[in-house]
Amino acid sequence: MYFNVALCYLVLEKCLMPRDTQKSKPISLRLSPHVRSRVRKLSEDTGLIQAQLYDLILRAACKALEEQEDLISLPLKFEVVKPKAR
C-alpha cells in the first residue's frame, strides 16, 4: 500500500509545529543507522533541526494512516510527491 505524502519545501514553514504549541515529553527511540543518516542529511540540506524533521515525518505518516482509516499493510511504504511546477 502506497501513501502519497506531499512535502513541499515552499510551504514547509507552515507545516512546522508553532513555537507556542505544547509539546509532549521527550521519548527515546532506537533508529537504524540509515534513518539517522538520511534525517541528518535532510537537516543539513534544509536547515531544519532534526527534531522538526522527525516530527514532520511522523505526522505525515499518521495523517496517511488516518486517511486509510488506520488500515496498516506491512511493510509501510511512502511515496513523496514532488510539487508540480507552475
N, C-alpha and C positions, 0 to 999 in steps of 0.2 A: 504494500500500500504506500503510495507516494503522497506526501503532503506538500502543497505549494506554500513556500514561506517567502514572502516578498520582503527583501531588505533593501531599501532604497537609501543610499548614502545622503541624498539631498534632504530627506525628511527624518534622518536618524535622530537628530536632536529632539524632535517632537516625541519620539518613541521612548526616550530615556525617562527613568523614574525621576519625577520632580524632587528637588532637594528637600522640600518640606514634607514629603511623604514618609510616614513612619515605616521603618524597615524592621524585618524580623531579626531575631537573634542570629549571630553567626553560626554556620554549620560547617562540619568538616566532611569533605568528600575525597575519595580516592579516585583519581582520574588517570587514564592511560597517558603515557608519555606523549603519544601522538596528539591527543586532545590538548594537553597543556601547551605543546609546541605550536599548534595551529592557533590557539587563542592568543598566545604570546605574540605571534607574528601579526595577527589581526590587530592587536592592541598597538603594536609599533606602526603598522600601516595607517590606521585610522586616527591614532592619537587618543583613543578611548582607553580608560583603565580596564583592566581585565575583569574586575567585578561587574562593571556595566555590561561588558560583552557576555559574560556568563548569564547575567540577568536577562538580557535580550534574547539569547538563545533559548533559555528555559521558558520564558514567557511565550515565545513563538511556538515552541513545542506544545505547551499547554493549550494555546489557542487552537492549534491544528487538531489536537485530540478532542477538544470541545466541539469543533466543527464536525468531527466524525462521530459525534455522540459517544465519546470516550471508548470507542471500539479500538482495540490495540491488536495489531498484527505484527508479530515479531519476525525478524528484526525490523525496527523502525527505520525508515528511510526518508530523508528530507531532500527536497529539490529547491534550490534557491532560484527564484525567477528574477532575471535581470529586468530593470525598468526599461520600458520602451523609449526609444529616442523620440524627441519631439520635433 
